[in-house]
Amino acid sequence: MCHTGETPWAERYFIHPEAAENAVVTLSLTELSLPASAEQLLSTYAAMLGTEDKRLAAAILCTWIAGICGAKYALLTAAHPMAYALRLGNLSVQLIRTEGYPKFAFYLHENLDNIRERAGCGQEALEELGLFYKNDVRPIIHALAEAAQTRAVMLWKHVYNQLYTFVEEDVQEEADDSRRSFTMEQFQAVTWELEPEVFGLRSNPFRIRTRFRTDPSPPHHMISVKATCCLAYLLRADHGYCSSCPILPVE
């Protein structure tokens, strides 16, 4: 997740330098960390999805929030100073209506001139990542969990699902096996090092041993099994479970 020079921020991490003009709801992430604001966003989003299930809306929203987490990790591992611009008080979320499913976008409030000049690396980067999850992401996850009346640990696992997708994409882009192994091992080492306290839980929800299965669809490659069901099957009766769903039996 460290190809920051080539990565389109808007496409991959949903982060934009300016606010969208056609948003249905706009909330600062500080506001989103309040259960009442989280409930407002989830109710509006659920209705746009054609459901009353705020648990489903929260699960899907967390895959978008994972974009900020993915960007934070990418910038920190690349020792990029912009990593320190990604924080609760410097971002807003916008819910945008589209012809298909509604989408989310996040925009930065401050310009690049206000970012600290030097980026940390190594232990400093790990400490920054822990503070980010504790101070910036955890309040949002807990507000969403309260508003949706679901467990926070499940929402963290939806975040992890998307983070793991990001790193799998990066692994595919690496030129040789050694680089692919390093990219995956680095991600697992960093996420496993995070203390349970930063998530507000008794254990680290990212400390997951990935399981694999053969994809039933051609060309039948080995695919990773998700940490938790993405609940996409609840959106459409004809959707069914994904090939990577943990509900399905592993070989």
N, C-alpha and C positions, 0 to 999 in steps of 0.2 A: 504493500500500500504506500510505497514511497516515491512513486513516479510523479512528483508534484509539478515538474516542469512541463509535462505533456498532458496531464490530466485535466479535462474540461470540468471545472468546478460545478457548474450548473447541471451538467448532465450526470455526473457521477455522485456528487455529494449534495446536490440541491441547494447550494449556497450561492447567493447572488450579491453583487455590490450595491444594488438598488432595490427598492420595494416595487412589487408589481402593483399596477393601478387598478386591476380588476378583481382584487381579492374579496371573497365573501366575508372572511374573518381575518383580522390581523391582531396578533397578541405578541407582546414582548415575551421572551422566555421567562423573565421574572414574573410576569402575570400568569403564564402557563403553569408555574409552580404552585399556584393557589388552586385548591380543589374546585372552587366555584367557577373559575375561568376555564379550568380543564373540563369541567362538566359541560360548560357552554360550547366549547369547541367540539367535544365528542358528540354531543347531541346534534349539532349542525352537520358534522361529518357523517354520522350514522344515517341521518335522514337523506343526505345526498347519495349515500351508498344504497339506499332503498331498504334500510333495516332500522330496527329500534334497539339493536344489540350494541350497547356502548362498549362491551367487552371486546367485540370484534373490531370496532372502530379504534379502540386503544391499541390492540395488537398490531393493526396495520400502521397506525401512526408511529409506533415505535420503530418500525422498519425504516421510516423516513428520518426519525431522530437519529438513527444509526448512521446516517450520512454525516452528521456533525461529528460523531464519535470516530468515524472512519477518517475524516479529514484531520482531526486532532492527532490521531495515531500516525497518519502519513507524514504530517508536518513535523511532528516530534522526532520520528525516526530519521527524517531527512535533515534534522537540526535547522529547520526553517523558522525564522523569527515570527512568521505569521501565526504559528501555533498559539501564541499567547493572545491573539485577538479573538479566539473562539472561547467565549465565556458567556455566562448567563445574561449579564447586563449589556452585552454588545450584540445580541442577536434577537430577531423577531421571527415568528412563524406566521405564514400566510396560507390560508386554505383557498384554493383557486378552482373554480368550476371549469370543466372542459367538456368536449363532446362525448368523451368516454367517462372513465372513472375520474373523480376529482383528484387533484394532486396538491402537494404541499411544496412550499419554497421557504427558504430561510435567507434573510438578508442581514449583512453586517452594518451596524450603525456607524462605526468609526472608519475613517480612511486609513490607508497604510502608513501614513506619516506618524500615527500615534502608537505604532507597535514598537515594542522594545527592540533595541538594535541588535543584541546578541541572542542567539538561541542556545539553550542548554543541550546537553547530550548525556548519554549514559544514565547514571543514577538520578541526575537532576531531571532528565526527561521522564523517567519512571515516576518520580515524585510529583511532577507536574501533571502527569496523566491521572495519578491517584487523586490529586486535589480536584482535577476537572470532573471526574466521576462523582466525587463526594459533594462538591459545592455547586456544580452546574447541572449535572444530569440527574443525580439522585432525587433532588426536590421535584423535578418534573415527573419522573417515574412514579414517585409516591403519590403525587397529586392525581395522576392519571389512574393509578390503582384504586384510590379512594373514590374518584368520580365514577369509575366503571365497576366498582365493587368486585374487583378481582385481585389476585395476589401479585405483589410487586415482582416476586421472583420470576413469574411467567412473562411479565413484560420485559424484564432484563434478558430473558432467553430469546425473545423476538429481536431485540437489539443484536444479540450475539449471532443469530441466524444471518442477518445482513452483513455484519462484520466479517463473518466467515466467507460469505459470498465474495466480498471485496478481495480478501486475501487469496481465494481460489482463482480469481481473475488475474491477480498479479502473478501467481505461480505459473499460470498458463503463458504469460508474456515473457517469462525468463528463458534465456537461451540454452541453458544446460542444467543437468540434474543437480549439480552442486548448488547453483543459485536458487533453484526451485526449493530444495531442501532447506536452505538457509532462510528464505523468505517465510516459509511455513513455521519453521522452528523458532524464528525470532518472534513471530506473532504469538505463538503458543506460550513462549517463555514470558513475554511481557504481560499477557492477559492473566496467566497463572500467578504472577507475582503480586497482583493487586490484592490488597487485604479485604476481607469480608466487610469491614467497617465502612469502606468507601461506598458500598452498595446498600448499607443499612440492613444487612442480612447476617445470618450466622455462618454462612459459607459463601465462597466466591461463585456466583452463577456462571462465570465464564470458564471455570476450571472443568472443562468437558473433554472426555476422550472420544474423539470422533469415530463413529462407526460407518461402515461402507456397505453398499449392496450393488448388485448388477442392475443397471437401468433396464426395465422391460422393453423400452423403446429402442429401435435400431439407432446407432450401431452397438448397443448393449455395453457401453462403457461402465466402469465402476464409478459410482456417485456417492457423495457423502450424505449421511442421514441427518436431518435437521435436529437441532436441540429440542425443539417443541413444534407442534403442529402450527402452521401459519394461519389456519382457520379459513383459508381461501374457499374451501368447499361450501362454506356457509353463505357465500355471496351468490352462488348459482347452483341450482339443484342438479344441473348436469355436469358440474365441475369434477366431483369426486376428489379423492386424495391425491396429492402430488406423489411422484415416484420416490421423492426423498423424504416423505412423511414418516415420522417415528411411530405413528399409529400402525403402519403396515409392519408385518413381521420381517425381521432381518434374517437373511439366509444363514 
